[in-house]
């Protein structure tokens, strides 16, 4: 007899599978939910797959229009629990993830935790931890920095209006900005509650492409008031018509070699390597983990632009993530 506690939550898993590898990842994802230390409901939302079997364990399977947002919305709408937890079909949950989020669930808003990033097989050394950062709406305006795997209330999803179904990607960024505008903000916990598989999906394929920039500008147009400094009375403490002037960070005089390259150091909090793109040259730079120092084109250091900051101007929760390295004579 299963004596695990029951939590009032539905895990919603959209599934668009293209091959047997995707099916294998889906089964691993579902197993990680079934094996939780607490019991919950699970809905798999098929949205155009050809590889989805008729039955995976004792799991509800429904169908929706093609598209990640449509699948998420359909699954959440079909849920009957107070809470839901979006979960991508190629990710994985630690066995106590849902137990932790319910023990630490705030009275309002949503809750997210730290994320383990991995590529292929868990435990094979290709993973690194992305520690959960405190909720800050101004940071959300730059880009979402926490996973979709967040404990949410169904009533909040209704207030937000669901995920926009006409966006090809970055629908989660738009969703979380709308949430903040509606007074629905997040609480971060340090516990690792989500394992996110990094692979060549929609975001990986389109990131920093012309289409990526087009979609970013489109989403920003949906929220034009906040980008003009006019904030609603939100749970984050912002006031209507508040305007926050942007002041470029102060740095020492830039020093570059004859080749126009300068040495900088990554001092951010991410424990793994990440790509960064020069706002002027569009050069790809990699930093983080054991690779902290790197040479960049001096033109990518400072732009004095809030929309396209240089690497020395990029801040994470008010703290610059790169600093110039002094060259000794």
C-alpha positions as CSV (number, residue, x, y, z in Angstrom):
1,X,0.0,0.0,0.0
2,X,1.4,3.4,-1.0
3,X,1.6,5.5,2.1
4,X,3.2,8.6,0.6
5,X,1.5,11.9,1.3
6,X,-0.7,13.3,-1.4
7,X,0.0,16.9,-2.6
8,X,-2.7,19.0,-4.3
9,X,-0.6,19.5,-7.5
10,X,-0.6,18.4,-11.1
11,X,2.6,18.0,-13.0
12,X,2.0,19.1,-16.6
13,X,4.3,17.6,-19.2
14,X,4.0,18.8,-22.9
15,X,5.4,16.2,-25.2
16,X,6.5,16.8,-28.8
17,X,8.7,13.8,-29.7
18,X,10.6,13.5,-32.9
19,X,12.6,10.3,-32.3
20,X,13.3,7.4,-30.0
21,X,15.8,9.5,-28.0
22,X,13.0,12.0,-27.1
23,X,10.8,9.1,-26.0
24,X,13.6,7.7,-23.8
25,X,14.0,11.2,-22.2
26,X,10.2,11.4,-21.7
27,X,10.1,8.1,-19.9
28,X,12.9,9.2,-17.6
29,X,11.1,12.4,-16.9
30,X,7.8,10.6,-16.1
31,X,9.6,8.1,-13.9
32,X,11.2,10.9,-11.9
33,X,7.7,12.2,-11.1
34,X,6.2,8.8,-10.3
35,X,9.1,8.2,-7.9
36,X,8.6,11.4,-5.9
37,X,8.4,11.1,-2.1
38,X,4.9,12.6,-2.4
39,X,2.1,11.6,-4.7
40,X,0.6,14.0,-7.3
41,X,-1.4,14.0,-10.5
42,X,0.3,13.9,-13.8
43,X,-0.9,15.0,-17.3
44,X,1.1,14.4,-20.4
45,X,0.0,16.7,-23.2
46,X,0.7,15.4,-26.7
47,X,1.0,18.2,-29.2
48,X,2.1,16.7,-32.6
49,X,4.2,13.7,-31.6
50,X,4.5,10.5,-33.6
51,X,6.4,8.5,-31.0
52,X,4.2,8.9,-27.9
53,X,2.8,5.4,-26.9
54,X,-0.8,5.0,-25.9
55,X,0.0,4.5,-22.2
56,X,3.0,5.3,-20.0
57,X,2.2,3.9,-16.6
58,X,-1.0,5.1,-15.1
59,X,-0.7,8.6,-16.5
60,X,-3.4,10.8,-18.1
61,X,-2.6,11.6,-21.7
62,X,-4.4,14.3,-23.6
63,X,-4.0,16.0,-26.9
64,X,-3.7,19.7,-27.9
65,X,-2.9,22.0,-30.7
66,X,0.7,21.9,-31.8
67,X,3.0,24.2,-29.8
68,X,4.6,24.3,-26.4
69,X,2.4,27.1,-25.1
70,X,-0.8,25.5,-26.3
71,X,0.2,22.3,-24.7
72,X,1.0,23.9,-21.4
73,X,-2.3,25.9,-21.4
74,X,-4.3,22.8,-22.3
75,X,-2.8,20.7,-19.5
76,X,-3.2,23.4,-16.9
77,X,-6.8,24.1,-17.9
78,X,-7.5,20.4,-17.6
79,X,-6.0,20.2,-14.1
80,X,-8.3,20.1,-11.1
81,X,-5.7,20.8,-8.3
82,X,-4.9,24.1,-6.6
83,X,-1.3,24.0,-7.7
84,X,0.5,22.9,-10.9
85,X,4.1,22.3,-11.8
86,X,5.2,22.7,-15.5
87,X,7.8,20.1,-16.4
88,X,9.5,19.7,-19.8
89,X,9.6,16.2,-21.3
90,X,13.4,15.9,-21.5
91,X,14.2,17.2,-17.9
92,X,14.3,15.3,-14.6
93,X,13.3,15.9,-11.0
94,X,15.1,14.9,-7.8
95,X,13.0,12.5,-5.8
96,X,12.2,15.0,-3.1
97,X,11.6,18.0,-5.3
98,X,7.8,18.3,-4.9
99,X,8.0,17.5,-1.2
100,X,10.5,20.4,-0.8
101,X,8.5,23.0,-2.8
102,X,5.3,22.2,-0.8
103,X,7.1,22.5,2.5
104,X,8.5,25.9,1.5
105,X,5.5,27.2,-0.5
106,X,4.9,30.9,0.1
107,X,1.4,32.2,0.9
108,X,1.2,33.9,-2.5
109,X,3.1,34.0,-5.7
110,X,5.2,31.2,-7.1
111,X,8.3,29.3,-5.9
112,X,11.4,28.2,-7.7
113,X,14.7,26.7,-6.7
114,X,18.3,26.0,-7.9
115,X,18.7,24.2,-11.2
116,X,21.2,21.5,-12.2
117,X,22.2,21.9,-15.9
118,X,23.2,18.8,-17.7
119,X,23.5,17.5,-21.2
120,X,23.3,13.7,-21.6
121,X,23.5,11.2,-18.7
122,X,23.1,12.4,-15.1
123,X,26.1,11.8,-12.9
124,X,28.6,11.6,-15.9
125,X,30.3,14.9,-15.0
126,X,28.7,17.1,-17.6
127,X,26.4,18.9,-15.1
128,X,26.9,22.2,-13.3
129,X,24.7,24.0,-10.7
130,X,22.9,27.2,-11.4
131,X,22.0,28.6,-8.0
132,X,18.6,30.2,-7.6
133,X,18.8,34.0,-7.4
134,X,16.4,36.2,-5.5
135,X,13.4,37.4,-7.4
136,X,13.9,40.8,-9.0
137,X,11.4,42.0,-11.5
138,X,14.0,44.4,-13.1
139,X,16.2,41.3,-13.8
140,X,13.2,39.5,-15.3
141,X,12.8,42.4,-17.7
142,X,16.2,41.6,-19.1
143,X,15.5,37.9,-19.4
144,X,13.9,35.1,-17.3
145,X,16.6,33.5,-15.1
146,X,14.7,30.7,-13.4
147,X,13.2,27.5,-14.9
148,X,9.6,26.8,-15.9
149,X,9.7,24.2,-13.2
150,X,8.2,26.4,-10.6
151,X,5.3,25.7,-8.2
152,X,2.4,27.8,-9.2
153,X,-1.3,28.3,-8.3
154,X,-3.8,27.6,-11.0
155,X,-5.7,30.8,-10.0
156,X,-2.5,32.8,-10.8
157,X,-2.3,31.2,-14.3
158,X,-5.9,32.3,-14.9
159,X,-5.0,35.9,-13.7
160,X,-2.0,36.0,-16.0
161,X,-4.1,34.7,-18.9
162,X,-1.9,31.7,-19.7
163,X,1.1,31.5,-22.0
164,X,0.8,33.4,-25.3
165,X,0.3,30.7,-28.0
166,X,1.5,32.8,-31.0
167,X,5.1,33.1,-29.8
168,X,7.6,30.7,-31.4
169,X,9.8,30.8,-28.3
170,X,10.5,33.0,-25.2
171,X,6.9,32.5,-24.2
172,X,8.0,31.9,-20.6
173,X,9.8,35.3,-20.5
174,X,6.6,37.0,-21.6
175,X,4.6,34.9,-19.1
176,X,6.7,35.9,-16.1
177,X,6.7,39.6,-17.1
178,X,2.9,39.5,-17.2
179,X,2.9,37.7,-13.9
180,X,5.0,40.5,-12.3
181,X,2.8,43.2,-13.8
182,X,-0.2,41.4,-12.2
183,X,1.4,41.4,-8.8
184,X,2.4,37.7,-9.0
185,X,6.0,37.4,-8.0
186,X,8.4,34.7,-7.1
187,X,10.2,33.3,-4.1
188,X,13.6,31.6,-4.5
189,X,14.9,28.7,-2.4
190,X,18.4,27.4,-2.5
191,X,17.4,23.7,-2.9
192,X,18.1,22.0,-6.2
193,X,14.6,21.0,-7.4
194,X,15.0,20.8,-11.1
195,X,17.5,19.2,-13.6
196,X,17.4,21.0,-16.9
197,X,18.7,19.2,-20.0
198,X,20.7,21.5,-22.3
199,X,20.1,20.4,-25.9
200,X,19.5,21.9,-29.4
201,X,15.9,22.8,-28.8
202,X,14.0,25.9,-30.0
203,X,15.9,28.3,-27.8
204,X,19.3,26.7,-28.5
205,X,18.6,26.8,-32.3
206,X,17.3,30.4,-32.4
207,X,19.2,32.2,-29.7
208,X,20.9,35.4,-30.9
209,X,19.6,34.9,-34.4
210,X,17.6,37.6,-36.2
211,X,14.4,35.8,-35.3
212,X,15.5,35.8,-31.7
213,X,15.9,39.5,-31.7
214,X,12.6,40.0,-33.5
215,X,10.7,38.0,-30.9
216,X,12.5,39.8,-28.1
217,X,11.4,43.2,-29.5
218,X,7.9,41.9,-30.0
219,X,7.6,40.8,-26.4
220,X,9.0,44.1,-25.2
221,X,6.3,45.8,-27.2
222,X,3.7,43.8,-25.2
223,X,5.1,45.4,-22.1
224,X,6.1,48.8,-23.4
225,X,5.0,50.7,-20.3
226,X,7.5,49.0,-18.0
227,X,10.3,49.5,-20.5
228,X,9.5,53.2,-20.4
229,X,9.8,53.2,-16.6
230,X,6.0,53.1,-15.8
231,X,5.4,50.3,-13.4
232,X,2.1,49.1,-12.0
233,X,1.7,48.7,-8.2
234,X,3.4,45.3,-8.1
235,X,4.3,42.9,-5.3
236,X,7.9,43.8,-5.9
237,X,7.4,47.2,-4.4
238,X,7.4,49.3,-7.6
239,X,5.1,52.3,-7.8
240,X,3.1,53.6,-10.6
241,X,4.9,56.1,-12.9
242,X,8.2,55.4,-11.2
243,X,11.1,56.2,-13.4
244,X,14.5,54.7,-12.7
245,X,17.3,56.3,-14.7
246,X,20.0,54.0,-15.9
247,X,23.6,55.0,-15.0
248,X,26.4,53.2,-16.8
249,X,28.8,51.4,-14.4
250,X,32.1,53.1,-13.6
251,X,35.1,51.2,-14.7
252,X,38.8,51.9,-15.0
253,X,40.3,53.2,-18.2
254,X,40.1,50.4,-20.7
255,X,43.5,48.9,-21.7
256,X,43.9,46.8,-24.9
257,X,46.8,45.2,-26.7
258,X,47.9,46.1,-30.1
259,X,45.5,43.6,-31.5
260,X,42.6,45.5,-29.9
261,X,41.9,42.7,-27.4
262,X,41.6,43.2,-23.7
263,X,41.6,40.8,-20.8
264,X,38.6,40.5,-18.5
265,X,37.6,38.1,-15.7
266,X,34.2,36.4,-15.0
267,X,33.2,37.1,-11.4
268,X,29.5,36.0,-11.7
269,X,27.9,33.3,-9.7
270,X,27.3,30.6,-12.3
271,X,29.5,27.5,-11.7
272,X,29.6,26.4,-15.3
273,X,30.6,27.7,-18.7
274,X,28.2,30.0,-20.5
275,X,28.3,31.7,-23.9
276,X,28.3,35.5,-24.2
277,X,28.0,37.5,-27.4
278,X,29.7,40.8,-28.1
279,X,27.1,43.6,-28.6
280,X,29.2,45.2,-31.3
281,X,31.2,42.4,-33.0
282,X,28.7,39.6,-32.2
283,X,31.8,37.5,-31.3
284,X,31.0,34.5,-29.1
285,X,32.9,34.4,-25.8
286,X,32.7,31.6,-23.2
287,X,33.3,32.1,-19.5
288,X,32.4,30.5,-16.2
289,X,33.5,27.4,-14.3
290,X,37.2,26.9,-14.5
291,X,37.4,29.3,-17.4
292,X,37.3,32.7,-15.7
293,X,39.7,34.9,-17.8
294,X,39.2,35.6,-21.4
295,X,40.2,38.1,-24.1
296,X,37.5,40.2,-25.8
297,X,37.4,42.8,-28.5
298,X,37.6,46.1,-26.6
299,X,34.6,47.3,-28.7
300,X,32.5,44.7,-26.8
301,X,33.5,46.0,-23.3
302,X,31.4,49.1,-22.9
303,X,28.6,50.5,-25.1
304,X,26.8,52.9,-22.7
305,X,23.5,51.3,-23.9
306,X,21.0,49.8,-21.5
307,X,19.4,47.7,-24.3
308,X,22.8,46.3,-25.6
309,X,25.2,46.5,-22.7
310,X,28.9,45.7,-23.1
311,X,30.4,42.8,-21.2
312,X,31.7,45.0,-18.5
313,X,28.2,46.5,-18.1
314,X,26.3,43.2,-17.7
315,X,25.0,43.0,-14.1
316,X,23.3,40.2,-12.3
317,X,21.0,41.5,-9.5
318,X,23.0,44.7,-9.4
319,X,26.5,43.1,-9.4
320,X,28.7,43.2,-12.5
321,X,29.6,39.7,-13.7
322,X,32.9,40.8,-15.5
323,X,35.8,43.0,-14.4
324,X,38.8,44.2,-16.3
325,X,42.1,42.5,-15.4
326,X,45.0,44.9,-14.8
327,X,48.0,44.1,-17.0
328,X,51.2,44.1,-15.1
329,X,54.2,45.8,-16.8
